Amino acid sequence: MKKVQLIAGSYETINALKKQIFTFLPEALIDLTCHSTVHERNFVINNCDLVIFSSDLVYEEAKALVTLDSKVDIIVGKRTLNFDYLQDIISIPKDTKVLLVNDLEETSRELIKNLKTLGLNHLNYLPYYPSIKNQDKNIKYAITPGEEKYVPNYIEKTINIGPRLFDFTTIAKILNYFDFLDEASCIFSDNYLHKLINLSKNLALKKNETEILKNDLKNILDGFKEGLLAFNLSGHVTLINNNLKKLLKIRHKNTKNIHLNELIYNKKLLSYLLNDQDNTPFVLTLEGQEIFVQKINSNESNNAVVSFKYDHQLPLGTQNTKELSKGYSAKYRFENIIGESNEILKAKKIAKRLAPSDITILIEGDSGTGKELFASSIHNHSARGSEKFLAINFSALPDDLIESELFGYVDGAFTGAKKGGKKGLFEEADGGTIFLDEIGDVSFKVQTRLLRVLEEKEIMPIGSNKIIPINVRVIAATNKDLEERVSTNEFRKDLYYRLKMGYIHLPSLKERKSDIPSLAKHLIDQSTVNSISLSENVVDFFKSYDWPGNIRELKNIITYMIAYSDKNYLTMEDLPQKYYFKNVNSNEKPMTNDLNYQLDRNEIYILNCINDLIGSGTKPSRKKISVKSEADGFSLSINQVRRILNELEELDLIIKRKGRYGTNITQKGLEVIGF
């Protein structure tokens, strides 16, 4: 029987190592004595055959305490983690900060090294020991090899991995010393294999459970009506549901860990999502539909979760949610009004000055100039901004319906009346703002009732004799010349001046053409998540056109061009057909002011090419134009040349003739290219 002394730091470590040794060696083979360098200061190392030190650190400590007999064999052990606890460490989320708690800084750092050597490098390990200072108290996890007494109080979850055990090489040295390596090798390998199999089984079970939960979660999220998106601090996607993929037309099959800038091309939306300081709702317009985007930043998970809802759905994180769900909200603010021209800046200045007061405001402007946009902005800029904003369009409703909508009615007021009666919009808007759009189309009868409301601040529902006081601000709008309608007795003079207490005239688009580039860019950003730009020719054409439909017409054309084009650069080829741009006051010829603005660069090139070929005495055939275009860097095929020639002929810019004369350019065509 060999006499052996085992020297370790603590009694807990001694017990663990002792148990490990006797797993491989029969107790009858060893007379084992154990000592602790922590708890014993005067132990004796002599009269033995072998001394086993648990680590290099313990070996150095023991040399300082006792004198070692030079005749005694020594094994200085190397230790590693107990595999039984690896599963708990693996389950901690990636990049989590974790304290490695031990009695000394050296042992804390050694444990970190062991973990990383084993491949457990997915965590941000920080050493912790009793004498450390200035530690981050936001950390929630701690790992310790049996030193739980040193774990700080603020830690929420502690993983005690127990004392580290001897590694394979140390056990092999011990077994070899006793000539027991061959006999114990099977036990040794079986033991480690058993641990690995159990670890693999547990991990497989966890993975299976995680996959089931993941699939369940995906099914739940895909069942939501709104689009959902989650991403981490670096902007990489962690979750996206099918509805959002459809909404944003995302074709990537695997979106996990993809960066937001690879999925979202709308610059304003991307900027909003990546700004962790901005959680206010964002309004996105896609293909004519307004979508409420609401972001919630989570400090705990370092993730942001975003909800995308159509305008008929309830936006998250807003007050007065019941009213908003009915559409009783003002969507726009002054910052949504695009433009820097003197005309629009003056209108915005007047509106901002009038907004804080409670006076009635009349907004005049052509259709499509943004009257509701201004009304909504005025409401949001006023003290009533947190209250309801209701709108009614008089041109869309008959008189009887207008009255019941505005003033409400009592039970049985008329045939078909809703049981129990109905509140009118004036009563519903109490405390807030009501927007009376297209007021120039309202009948004399309704004008009379409106005048009473403005003067007396009270209403009487249809079929009732009860007067209801109201506190409502009125903003009216019209595309008619009300002063002219007053002169023709189509509109009450007293109502006109009562509405005109505050007055704003909105310029038409042809009066603010310098704003067209910024408006076009804004409308493109609203209409698509792709990064799309306009050619200079298109911008020039937009500036030459008179826009009878104002911004609404510009928006329609932008929407058409995006739908028609398969490129991210819109050219003259993507404009609607020339017949779209007819003068609305005439059913005759299309508008042709500055016709060269209606032509794209290829059409202008071919006109010049025809003129050059004729000037050099060459017949301008399709083939010769195509060959010349290749040399000039335009690379037009014969079929492309044929199509463009047909379009130029329709515009009376060229004449196509057979025989020796071939294609010729007209005087009108010469004028377009400056001859």
LOLONU-595858 format. One record per residue (C-alpha): residue in one letter; x, y, z. Coordinates in nm, 2 decimals. Example, Ala and Ser with C-alpha at 12.3 -4.5 7.8 and 13.67 -1.06 7.14 Angstrom:
% residues 2
  rest       x       y       z
     A    1.23   -0.45    0.78
     S    1.37   -0.11    0.71
END
This chain:
% residues 675
  rest       x       y       z
     M    0.00    0.00    0.00
     K    0.14    0.34   -0.10
     K    0.13    0.63    0.13
     V   -0.01    0.94   -0.05
     Q   -0.07    1.30    0.06
     L   -0.33    1.51   -0.12
     I   -0.27    1.89   -0.08
     A   -0.55    2.13   -0.19
     G   -0.68    2.47   -0.10
     S   -1.02    2.40    0.06
     Y   -1.18    2.09    0.22
     E   -1.45    2.11   -0.04
     T   -1.19    2.07   -0.32
     I   -1.02    1.79   -0.12
     N   -1.34    1.59   -0.09
     A   -1.42    1.63   -0.47
     L   -1.06    1.53   -0.57
     K   -1.05    1.24   -0.33
     K   -1.38    1.10   -0.46
     Q   -1.24    1.14   -0.82
     I   -0.92    0.95   -0.74
     F   -1.11    0.66   -0.58
     T   -1.33    0.64   -0.88
     F   -1.03    0.49   -1.07
     L   -0.81    0.34   -0.79
     P   -0.92    0.09   -0.53
     E   -0.91    0.23   -0.17
     A   -0.70   -0.07   -0.06
     L   -0.42    0.04   -0.29
     I   -0.37    0.38   -0.12
     D   -0.32    0.51    0.23
     L   -0.44    0.87    0.16
     T   -0.39    1.17    0.39
     C   -0.53    1.51    0.30
     H   -0.43    1.87    0.40
     S   -0.58    2.21    0.33
     T   -0.35    2.51    0.27
     V   -0.64    2.74    0.36
     H   -0.74    2.58    0.69
     E   -0.41    2.42    0.80
     R   -0.09    2.62    0.85
     N    0.13    2.36    1.03
     F    0.08    2.03    0.85
     V    0.38    1.79    0.78
     I    0.48    1.64    0.45
     N    0.71    1.34    0.51
     N    0.71    0.97    0.55
     C    0.51    0.92    0.23
     D    0.57    0.79   -0.12
     L    0.37    1.05   -0.32
     V    0.24    1.40   -0.28
     I   -0.04    1.52   -0.51
     F   -0.09    1.89   -0.53
     S   -0.42    2.01   -0.67
     S   -0.27    2.30   -0.87
     D    0.04    2.50   -0.94
     L   -0.09    2.77   -0.70
     V   -0.13    2.52   -0.41
     Y    0.21    2.38   -0.48
     E    0.37    2.73   -0.44
     E    0.17    2.79   -0.12
     A    0.27    2.45    0.03
     K    0.64    2.52   -0.04
     A    0.61    2.84    0.17
     L    0.45    2.65    0.45
     V    0.65    2.33    0.48
     T    0.98    2.17    0.36
     L    0.94    1.91    0.09
     D    1.14    1.59    0.12
     S    1.35    1.56   -0.20
     K    1.30    1.18   -0.20
     V    0.92    1.21   -0.22
     D    0.75    1.18   -0.56
     I    0.54    1.48   -0.66
     I    0.25    1.52   -0.90
     V    0.13    1.88   -0.95
     G   -0.22    1.85   -1.09
     K   -0.41    2.04   -1.37
     R   -0.78    2.08   -1.32
     T   -1.07    2.14   -1.54
     L   -1.45    2.19   -1.51
     N   -1.69    1.93   -1.40
     F   -1.89    1.84   -1.71
     D   -2.20    1.79   -1.50
     Y   -2.25    2.17   -1.49
     L   -2.16    2.27   -1.85
     Q   -2.52    2.26   -1.96
     D   -2.62    2.54   -1.72
     I   -2.34    2.76   -1.85
     I   -2.43    2.69   -2.22
     S   -2.79    2.80   -2.15
     I   -2.68    3.16   -2.06
     P   -2.76    3.39   -2.35
     K   -2.48    3.49   -2.58
     D   -2.27    3.80   -2.49
     T   -2.41    3.81   -2.13
     K   -2.19    3.96   -1.87
     V   -2.10    3.70   -1.61
     L   -1.90    3.72   -1.28
     L   -1.65    3.44   -1.23
     V   -1.64    3.43   -0.85
     N   -1.35    3.28   -0.65
     D   -1.14    3.35   -0.34
     L   -0.84    3.49   -0.53
     E   -0.80    3.69   -0.85
     E   -0.56    3.43   -0.99
     T   -0.81    3.15   -0.95
     S   -1.09    3.36   -1.10
     R   -0.88    3.43   -1.41
     E   -0.76    3.07   -1.43
     L   -1.13    2.96   -1.43
     I   -1.21    3.20   -1.71
     K   -0.92    3.05   -1.91
     N   -1.05    2.70   -1.85
     L   -1.39    2.79   -1.97
     K   -1.26    2.95   -2.29
     T   -1.03    2.66   -2.35
     L   -1.33    2.43   -2.34
     G   -1.50    2.65   -2.61
     L   -1.74    2.82   -2.37
     N   -1.64    3.16   -2.51
     H   -1.99    3.29   -2.58
     L   -2.01    3.49   -2.26
     N   -1.84    3.81   -2.14
     Y   -1.66    3.68   -1.83
     L   -1.54    3.92   -1.55
     P   -1.32    3.80   -1.26
     Y   -1.46    3.87   -0.91
     Y   -1.29    3.81   -0.58
     P   -1.33    3.96   -0.22
     S   -1.09    4.24   -0.27
     I   -1.21    4.37   -0.61
     K   -1.34    4.72   -0.64
     N   -1.57    4.92   -0.88
     Q   -1.76    4.62   -1.01
     D   -2.07    4.66   -1.24
     K   -2.38    4.61   -1.03
     N   -2.61    4.55   -1.33
     I   -2.47    4.20   -1.39
     K   -2.73    3.93   -1.32
     Y   -2.53    3.60   -1.35
     A   -2.24    3.46   -1.15
     I   -2.04    3.13   -1.19
     T   -1.84    3.00   -0.90
     P   -1.65    2.68   -0.82
     G   -1.81    2.63   -0.48
     E   -1.73    2.98   -0.35
     E   -2.09    3.10   -0.32
     K   -2.02    3.30    0.00
     Y   -1.83    3.55   -0.21
     V   -2.11    3.60   -0.46
     P   -2.24    3.96   -0.43
     N   -2.60    4.02   -0.32
     Y   -2.71    4.19   -0.64
     I   -2.66    3.87   -0.85
     E   -2.99    3.72   -0.95
     K   -2.87    3.38   -1.07
     T   -2.57    3.18   -0.94
     I   -2.44    2.87   -1.11
     N   -2.22    2.67   -0.87
     I   -2.01    2.44   -1.08
     G   -1.85    2.28   -0.78
     P   -1.47    2.24   -0.73
     R   -1.27    2.18   -1.05
     L   -1.16    1.82   -1.10
     F   -0.83    1.68   -1.22
     D   -0.80    1.67   -1.60
     F   -0.72    1.37   -1.81
     T   -0.34    1.41   -1.80
     T   -0.33    1.44   -1.42
     I   -0.55    1.13   -1.37
     A   -0.33    0.95   -1.62
     K   -0.01    1.04   -1.42
     I   -0.17    0.92   -1.10
     L   -0.28    0.59   -1.25
     N    0.05    0.54   -1.42
     Y    0.23    0.59   -1.09
     F    0.04    0.30   -0.94
     D    0.08    0.09   -1.26
     F   -0.30    0.09   -1.28
     L   -0.34    0.28   -1.61
     D   -0.43   -0.02   -1.83
     E   -0.68   -0.16   -1.58
     A   -0.84    0.18   -1.51
     S   -0.84    0.31   -1.87
     C   -1.17    0.15   -1.95
     I   -1.33    0.30   -1.63
     F   -1.18    0.63   -1.71
     S   -1.30    0.64   -2.07
     D   -1.64    0.50   -1.98
     N   -1.68    0.76   -1.71
     Y   -1.60    1.05   -1.94
     L   -1.80    0.90   -2.22
     H   -2.10    0.87   -1.99
     K   -2.07    1.23   -1.89
     L   -2.05    1.34   -2.25
     I   -2.35    1.13   -2.35
     N   -2.56    1.27   -2.07
     L   -2.45    1.63   -2.16
     S   -2.54    1.56   -2.53
     K   -2.87    1.41   -2.43
     N   -2.96    1.71   -2.22
     L   -2.85    1.96   -2.48
     A   -3.05    1.77   -2.74
     L   -3.36    1.78   -2.52
     K   -3.31    2.15   -2.46
     K   -3.26    2.21   -2.83
     N   -3.58    2.01   -2.91
     E   -3.77    2.21   -2.65
     T   -3.63    2.53   -2.78
     E   -3.73    2.44   -3.14
     I   -4.08    2.35   -3.03
     L   -4.11    2.68   -2.84
     K   -3.96    2.87   -3.14
     N   -4.21    2.71   -3.38
     D   -4.50    2.78   -3.15
     L   -4.38    3.14   -3.11
     K   -4.34    3.18   -3.49
     N   -4.70    3.05   -3.54
     I   -4.83    3.29   -3.28
     L   -4.64    3.59   -3.43
     D   -4.75    3.50   -3.78
     G   -5.11    3.50   -3.66
     F   -5.09    3.87   -3.56
     K   -5.26    4.10   -3.80
     E   -4.99    4.36   -3.78
     G   -4.63    4.33   -3.89
     L   -4.37    4.26   -3.61
     L   -4.00    4.31   -3.61
     A   -3.73    4.27   -3.35
     F   -3.36    4.36   -3.38
     N   -3.06    4.40   -3.15
     L   -2.85    4.70   -3.06
     S   -2.63    4.65   -3.37
     G   -2.93    4.66   -3.60
     H   -2.94    4.29   -3.68
     V   -3.28    4.13   -3.71
     T   -3.37    3.87   -3.45
     L   -3.73    3.82   -3.55
     I   -3.97    3.91   -3.83
     N   -4.32    3.78   -3.89
     N   -4.48    3.69   -4.23
     N   -4.71    3.98   -4.23
     L   -4.42    4.23   -4.22
     K   -4.25    4.04   -4.49
     K   -4.56    4.08   -4.71
     L   -4.60    4.44   -4.61
     L   -4.24    4.54   -4.70
     K   -4.22    4.29   -4.98
     I   -3.92    4.12   -4.83
     R   -3.80    3.82   -5.04
     H   -3.51    3.70   -4.82
     K   -3.59    3.35   -4.70
     N   -3.36    3.37   -4.41
     T   -3.37    3.71   -4.23
     K   -3.22    3.61   -3.90
     N   -2.91    3.82   -3.82
     I   -2.95    4.02   -4.15
     H   -2.89    4.39   -4.09
     L   -3.19    4.63   -4.12
     N   -3.02    4.83   -4.40
     E   -3.04    4.52   -4.62
     L   -3.41    4.49   -4.57
     I   -3.54    4.85   -4.54
     Y   -3.45    5.11   -4.80
     N   -3.68    5.39   -4.68
     K   -3.42    5.63   -4.52
     K   -3.67    5.79   -4.28
     L   -3.80    5.46   -4.15
     L   -3.45    5.32   -4.12
     S   -3.33    5.62   -3.93
     Y   -3.63    5.60   -3.70
     L   -3.57    5.23   -3.63
     L   -3.20    5.27   -3.55
     N   -3.25    5.58   -3.33
     D   -3.28    5.42   -2.98
     Q   -3.38    5.76   -2.83
     D   -3.69    5.80   -3.05
     N   -4.00    5.59   -2.96
     T   -4.27    5.82   -3.09
     P   -4.51    5.66   -3.34
     F   -4.39    5.69   -3.70
     V   -4.63    5.72   -4.00
     L   -4.52    5.54   -4.31
     T   -4.71    5.55   -4.64
     L   -4.68    5.25   -4.87
     E   -4.87    5.23   -5.19
     G   -5.12    5.49   -5.08
     Q   -5.18    5.32   -4.74
     E   -5.07    5.48   -4.41
     I   -4.91    5.25   -4.16
     F   -4.84    5.33   -3.80
     V   -4.50    5.22   -3.68
     Q   -4.44    5.19   -3.31
     K   -4.11    5.10   -3.15
     I   -4.04    4.97   -2.79
     N   -3.68    4.95   -2.68
     S   -3.61    4.69   -2.41
     N   -3.31    4.77   -2.19
     E   -3.32    4.42   -2.04
     S   -3.28    4.22   -2.36
     N   -3.10    4.50   -2.56
     N   -3.36    4.44   -2.83
     A   -3.61    4.67   -3.00
     V   -3.96    4.54   -3.09
     V   -4.15    4.72   -3.36
     S   -4.52    4.70   -3.46
     F   -4.65    4.80   -3.81
     K   -5.02    4.87   -3.82
     Y   -5.24    4.99   -4.10
     D   -5.43    5.32   -4.05
     H   -5.75    5.13   -3.96
     Q   -5.57    4.95   -3.68
     L   -5.49    5.09   -3.33
     P   -5.15    5.24   -3.30
     L   -4.95    5.13   -2.99
     G   -4.83    5.35   -2.71
     T   -5.08    5.63   -2.77
     Q   -5.34    5.80   -2.55
     N   -5.71    5.82   -2.63
     T   -5.68    5.47   -2.79
     K   -6.06    5.43   -2.82
     E   -6.09    5.76   -3.01
     L   -5.79    5.67   -3.23
     S   -5.94    5.34   -3.32
     K   -6.24    5.53   -3.46
     G   -6.02    5.75   -3.66
     Y   -6.06    6.05   -3.42
     S   -5.70    6.16   -3.44
     A   -5.49    6.42   -3.63
     K   -5.22    6.23   -3.81
     Y   -5.00    6.52   -3.93
     R   -4.78    6.79   -3.78
     F   -4.61    7.09   -3.93
     E   -4.29    6.90   -3.98
     N   -4.49    6.68   -4.23
     I   -4.55    6.98   -4.46
     I   -4.27    6.96   -4.71
     G   -4.13    7.26   -4.89
     E   -3.90    7.57   -4.85
     S   -4.06    7.80   -5.10
     N   -4.16    8.15   -4.98
     E   -4.53    8.07   -5.05
     I   -4.54    7.75   -4.84
     L   -4.33    7.90   -4.56
     K   -4.56    8.20   -4.54
     A   -4.86    7.97   -4.51
     K   -4.69    7.76   -4.24
     K   -4.59    8.07   -4.05
     I   -4.95    8.20   -4.04
     A   -5.09    7.86   -3.94
     K   -4.84    7.82   -3.66
     R   -4.92    8.17   -3.53
     L   -5.30    8.10   -3.54
     A   -5.28    7.75   -3.40
     P   -5.24    7.83   -3.02
     S   -5.55    8.05   -3.02
     D   -5.90    7.91   -3.03
     I   -6.03    8.12   -3.32
     T   -6.21    7.97   -3.62
     I   -6.00    7.93   -3.93
     L   -6.08    7.92   -4.29
     I   -5.83    7.75   -4.52
     E   -5.87    7.82   -4.90
     G   -5.68    7.64   -5.17
     D   -5.72    7.43   -5.48
     S   -5.79    7.06   -5.45
     G   -5.48    6.86   -5.36
     T   -5.29    7.15   -5.20
     G   -5.30    6.99   -4.85
     K   -5.58    7.16   -4.66
     E   -5.64    6.86   -4.43
     L   -5.27    6.84   -4.37
     F   -5.27    7.20   -4.25
     A   -5.59    7.15   -4.04
     S   -5.44    6.84   -3.87
     S   -5.11    7.03   -3.80
     I   -5.30    7.33   -3.65
     H   -5.49    7.10   -3.41
     N   -5.17    6.92   -3.30
     H   -4.99    7.25   -3.25
     S   -5.28    7.38   -3.03
     A   -5.37    7.32   -2.66
     R   -5.63    7.08   -2.79
     G   -5.36    6.86   -2.95
     S   -5.42    6.57   -2.71
     E   -5.80    6.58   -2.77
     K   -6.01    6.45   -3.06
     F   -5.98    6.57   -3.42
     L   -6.29    6.49   -3.64
     A   -6.33    6.56   -4.01
     I   -6.64    6.57   -4.24
     N   -6.64    6.63   -4.61
     F   -6.95    6.81   -4.72
     S   -6.91    6.74   -5.09
     A   -6.95    6.36   -5.02
     L   -7.28    6.37   -4.83
     P   -7.64    6.47   -4.89
     D   -7.79    6.74   -4.67
     D   -8.00    6.52   -4.45
     L   -7.71    6.29   -4.37
     I   -7.48    6.59   -4.31
     E   -7.72    6.72   -4.04
     S   -7.75    6.39   -3.86
     E   -7.38    6.34   -3.88
     L   -7.30    6.69   -3.75
     F   -7.57    6.74   -3.48
     G   -7.68    6.38   -3.40
     Y   -8.04    6.27   -3.34
     V   -8.26    6.12   -3.07
     D   -8.44    5.79   -3.06
     G   -8.72    5.79   -3.32
     A   -8.62    6.12   -3.48
     F   -8.68    5.98   -3.83
     T   -8.75    5.66   -4.01
     G   -8.44    5.44   -4.00
     A   -8.29    5.63   -3.71
     K   -8.06    5.42   -3.49
     K   -8.23    5.29   -3.17
     G   -8.12    5.50   -2.88
     G   -8.02    5.79   -3.11
     K   -7.67    5.89   -3.20
     K   -7.42    6.16   -3.10
     G   -7.33    6.41   -3.37
     L   -6.97    6.50   -3.46
     F   -6.99    6.83   -3.28
     E   -7.08    6.66   -2.95
     E   -6.82    6.38   -3.01
     A   -6.55    6.64   -3.07
     D   -6.62    6.83   -2.75
     G   -6.29    6.96   -2.62
     G   -6.12    6.90   -2.95
     T   -6.13    7.02   -3.31
     I   -6.38    6.96   -3.60
     F   -6.26    7.00   -3.96
     L   -6.53    7.10   -4.20
     D   -6.39    7.02   -4.55
     E   -6.53    7.15   -4.87
     I   -6.76    7.39   -4.68
     G   -6.83    7.57   -5.00
     D   -7.06    7.28   -5.11
     V   -7.29    7.30   -4.81
     S   -7.66    7.40   -4.85
     F   -7.81    7.72   -4.71
     K   -8.01    7.51   -4.46
     V   -7.70    7.36   -4.31
     Q   -7.51    7.70   -4.33
     T   -7.78    7.85   -4.10
     R   -7.73    7.57   -3.84
     L   -7.35    7.60   -3.86
     L   -7.37    7.98   -3.80
     R   -7.57    7.92   -3.48
     V   -7.31    7.67   -3.36
     L   -7.03    7.91   -3.42
     E   -7.21    8.20   -3.25
     E   -7.38    8.02   -2.96
     K   -7.14    7.73   -2.90
     E   -7.44    7.50   -2.87
     I   -7.62    7.24   -3.07
     M   -7.97    7.07   -3.08
     P   -7.98    6.71   -3.20
     I   -8.25    6.63   -3.47
     G   -8.58    6.55   -3.30
     S   -8.48    6.69   -2.97
     N   -8.57    7.01   -2.79
     K   -8.27    6.99   -2.56
     I   -7.98    7.23   -2.62
     I   -7.63    7.09   -2.56
     P   -7.34    7.32   -2.50
     I   -7.02    7.23   -2.68
     N   -6.65    7.34   -2.66
     V   -6.52    7.28   -3.01
     R   -6.27    7.46   -3.23
     V   -6.38    7.48   -3.60
     I   -6.14    7.47   -3.89
     A   -6.31    7.49   -4.23
     A   -6.16    7.44   -4.58
     T   -6.28    7.50   -4.94
     N   -6.15    7.49   -5.29
     K   -6.43    7.73   -5.40
     D   -6.40    8.11   -5.41
     L   -6.64    8.18   -5.12
     E   -6.63    8.56   -5.17
     E   -6.77    8.50   -5.52
     R   -7.03    8.26   -5.39
     V   -7.14    8.53   -5.14
     S   -7.18    8.78   -5.42
     T   -7.40    8.53   -5.61
     N   -7.60    8.45   -5.29
     E   -7.48    8.09   -5.28
     F   -7.31    8.13   -4.95
     R   -7.42    8.32   -4.64
     K   -7.22    8.64   -4.59
     D   -7.24    8.63   -4.21
     L   -7.12    8.27   -4.21
     Y   -6.83    8.35   -4.45
     Y   -6.70    8.63   -4.22
     R   -6.76    8.42   -3.91
     L   -6.54    8.14   -4.06
     K   -6.28    8.39   -4.18
     M   -6.17    8.50   -3.83
     G   -5.85    8.33   -3.91
     Y   -5.76    8.29   -4.28
     I   -5.49    8.09   -4.46
     H   -5.45    8.06   -4.84
     L   -5.26    7.75   -4.96
     P   -5.05    7.80   -5.28
     S   -5.11    7.57   -5.57
     L   -4.82    7.35   -5.68
     K   -4.76    7.56   -5.99
     E   -4.70    7.86   -5.75
     R   -4.43    7.67   -5.56
     K   -4.25    7.47   -5.83
     S   -3.92    7.51   -5.64
     D   -4.06    7.26   -5.39
     I   -4.12    6.99   -5.65
     P   -3.79    6.80   -5.60
     S   -3.82    6.78   -5.23
     L   -4.19    6.69   -5.26
     A   -4.12    6.42   -5.51
     K   -3.84    6.27   -5.29
     H   -4.08    6.27   -4.99
     L   -4.36    6.10   -5.19
     I   -4.11    5.84   -5.32
     D   -4.00    5.76   -4.96
     Q   -4.37    5.73   -4.86
     S   -4.46    5.51   -5.15
     T   -4.18    5.25   -5.13
     V   -3.91    5.11   -4.91
     N   -3.67    5.09   -5.21
     S   -3.41    5.36   -5.27
     I   -3.54    5.53   -5.58
     S   -3.44    5.86   -5.75
     L   -3.56    6.07   -6.04
     S   -3.36    6.16   -6.35
     E   -3.29    6.53   -6.41
     N   -3.52    6.52   -6.72
     V   -3.81    6.40   -6.51
     V   -3.75    6.68   -6.25
     D   -3.73    6.94   -6.53
     F   -4.05    6.81   -6.68
     F   -4.22    6.82   -6.34
     K   -4.12    7.18   -6.31
     S   -4.25    7.26   -6.66
     Y   -4.59    7.11   -6.60
     D   -4.88    7.32   -6.44
     W   -5.02    7.05   -6.21
     P   -5.39    7.11   -6.22
     G   -5.43    6.83   -5.96
     N   -5.16    6.98   -5.74
     I   -4.97    6.76   -5.49
     R   -5.24    6.49   -5.52
     E   -5.16    6.46   -5.89
     L   -4.79    6.46   -5.83
     K   -4.84    6.18   -5.58
     N   -5.05    5.98   -5.83
     I   -4.78    6.01   -6.10
     I   -4.50    5.91   -5.86
     T   -4.71    5.61   -5.75
     Y   -4.77    5.52   -6.12
     M   -4.40    5.55   -6.21
     I   -4.28    5.33   -5.92
     A   -4.54    5.06   -6.01
     Y   -4.45    5.08   -6.38
     S   -4.07    5.08   -6.35
     D   -3.85    4.79   -6.27
     K   -3.55    5.01   -6.19
     N   -3.44    5.23   -5.90
     Y   -3.39    5.53   -6.13
     L   -3.70    5.68   -6.28
     T   -3.67    5.83   -6.63
     M   -3.90    5.99   -6.89
     E   -3.98    5.64   -7.01
     D   -4.15    5.57   -6.68
     L   -4.40    5.86   -6.71
     P   -4.76    5.79   -6.80
     Q   -4.86    5.81   -7.16
     K   -4.86    6.16   -7.31
     Y   -5.24    6.16   -7.31
     Y   -5.23    6.17   -6.93
     F   -5.10    6.52   -6.94
     K   -5.39    6.68   -7.13
     N   -5.49    7.03   -7.03
     V   -5.79    6.98   -6.79
     N   -5.96    7.28   -6.94
     S   -5.95    7.13   -7.29
     N   -6.03    6.80   -7.46
     E   -5.80    6.87   -7.75
     K   -5.42    6.83   -7.77
     P   -5.19    6.72   -7.49
     M   -4.99    6.99   -7.32
     T   -4.66    7.05   -7.51
     N   -4.49    7.34   -7.33
     D   -4.12    7.28   -7.35
     L   -4.17    6.95   -7.52
     N   -3.81    6.85   -7.49
     Y   -3.88    6.80   -7.12
     Q   -4.11    6.51   -7.21
     L   -3.84    6.33   -7.39
     D   -3.58    6.11   -7.22
     R   -3.21    6.11   -7.30
     N   -3.24    5.83   -7.56
     E   -3.51    6.01   -7.75
     I   -3.31    6.34   -7.75
     Y   -3.00    6.14   -7.86
     I   -3.19    5.98   -8.16
     L   -3.32    6.32   -8.27
     N   -2.96    6.46   -8.27
     C   -2.84    6.14   -8.43
     I   -3.09    6.16   -8.72
     N   -2.99    6.53   -8.77
     D   -2.61    6.44   -8.77
     L   -2.66    6.15   -9.02
     I   -2.86    6.36   -9.26
     G   -2.60    6.64   -9.23
     S   -2.32    6.40   -9.33
     G   -2.52    6.28   -9.63
     T   -2.61    5.94   -9.47
     K   -2.96    5.79   -9.48
     P   -3.06    5.75   -9.11
     S   -3.18    5.39   -9.11
     R   -3.26    5.20   -8.78
     K   -2.94    4.99   -8.83
     K   -2.72    5.29   -8.88
     I   -2.87    5.47   -8.58
     S   -2.81    5.16   -8.37
     V   -2.45    5.12   -8.48
     K   -2.38    5.49   -8.42
     S   -2.54    5.47   -8.07
     E   -2.30    5.19   -7.98
     A   -2.00    5.41   -8.07
     D   -2.15    5.71   -7.88
     G   -2.21    5.51   -7.56
     F   -2.59    5.47   -7.58
     S   -2.59    5.11   -7.71
     L   -2.95    5.10   -7.85
     S   -3.07    4.79   -8.02
     I   -3.25    4.80   -8.35
     N   -3.58    4.71   -8.17
     Q   -3.52    5.00   -7.92
     V   -3.45    5.24   -8.21
     R   -3.77    5.12   -8.38
     R   -3.98    5.18   -8.07
     I   -3.84    5.53   -8.01
     L   -3.88    5.63   -8.38
     N   -4.25    5.53   -8.35
     E   -4.29    5.75   -8.04
     L   -4.11    6.05   -8.21
     E   -4.33    6.01   -8.51
     E   -4.64    6.03   -8.29
     L   -4.51    6.36   -8.15
     D   -4.46    6.49   -8.50
     L   -4.09    6.53   -8.44
     I   -3.98    6.30   -8.73
     I   -4.13    6.17   -9.06
     K   -4.06    5.81   -9.15
     R   -4.05    5.75   -9.52
     K   -3.95    5.45   -9.73
     G   -3.70    5.45  -10.01
     R   -3.40    5.68  -10.06
     Y   -3.53    5.95   -9.84
     G   -3.57    5.74   -9.52
     T   -3.64    5.91   -9.19
     N   -3.63    6.28   -9.17
     I   -3.66    6.53   -8.88
     T   -3.94    6.79   -8.88
     Q   -3.91    7.16   -8.80
     K   -4.07    7.09   -8.46
     G   -3.80    6.82   -8.40
     L   -3.53    7.07   -8.49
     E   -3.67    7.32   -8.25
     V   -3.66    7.06   -7.97
     I   -3.29    7.00   -8.02
     G   -3.21    7.37   -8.05
     F   -3.20    7.43   -8.43
END
